[in-house]
Amino acid sequence: MHRCVAVDVGTVVSLAEHRRSRAAHRQRRVVFSFDLGDPATYLAAERVDRLDAAVAWQPVIAPALVRTTRAEADRRAAELRLPLVWAGERPVSFPRAQRAAAFAAEHGRGGPFVLAASRLAFCGGFDLDDPEILAEAAAASSVPLEPCLAAAADAGRDAELERCGRFLAAHGADALPVLQVGRVLFAGERRLSDAAAALRDGAARAVRTPAFR
């Protein structure tokens, strides 16, 4: 018997279509480009992690892209009902944390590391470039400690992060963070809902398109 699953009152879709929709979400290229020193990364990371997609977490060095100001971050955190703690002057840069995030992403732990690190920075007000704080983020995200700290100290990694930042600027991004869905860039934390809608729309179109047999 052909099985179906109900997704809404009065709406029934085939289980096969439901599975194709989920597969389309996962297969579409989704990249989250961020700077851990920017509070907008913290404000966006939880929602990015909940996307029904396989997200590539990409730290970038992108001085040409606009970063969220303290006043803007405070207003947005209040709108989202998220705690936001400041320690000293912000925004700042965390080059060691950015390199550690790249290492975590290479080992499939980019999302958990960014969530842990951004909470430490913007819920706890800690300096992410402090090796002890980085060690906490690594432990919380199951990232191997010693190689992670070694990666954090390796300034040779910055060239790739800078290249990724230049790519975003060259393709029209003007603010961080950036969520890339397919070939479309959504720049700025407030564009996250648009990116999520594009992801859902792409999956819906994939379901409506008959598969070749």
Number of C-alpha atoms within 10 A of each C-alpha: 3 6 8 13 13 12 11 8 6 6 8 11 13 14 14 13 16 18 12 18 20 16 17 21 23 17 13 18 17 24 19 24 23 29 28 26 23 25 31 27 26 29 24 22 22 16 12 23 17 9 16 15 22 15 22 19 27 24 29 30 21 23 13 14 20 15 23 22 13 16 9 12 19 17 11 19 17 11 9 10 10 14 13 19 16 16 11 10 7 13 17 14 16 18 24 24 31 28 26 33 33 27 24 25 20 13 11 14 19 22 22 22 28 32 21 19 30 27 21 20 23 23 15 15 15 19 21 24 18 12 15 12 17 26 20 18 26 25 14 14 19 13 24 14 16 11 13 22 20 13 21 24 17 14 11 11 18 18 12 15 21 15 13 18 24 18 14 22 15 10 11 13 23 19 21 28 34 27 29 23 21 14 10 15 20 25 22 22 21 14 16 19 13 12 22 19 12 16 23 19 14 17 22 18 12 17 19 11 9 8 8 4 3
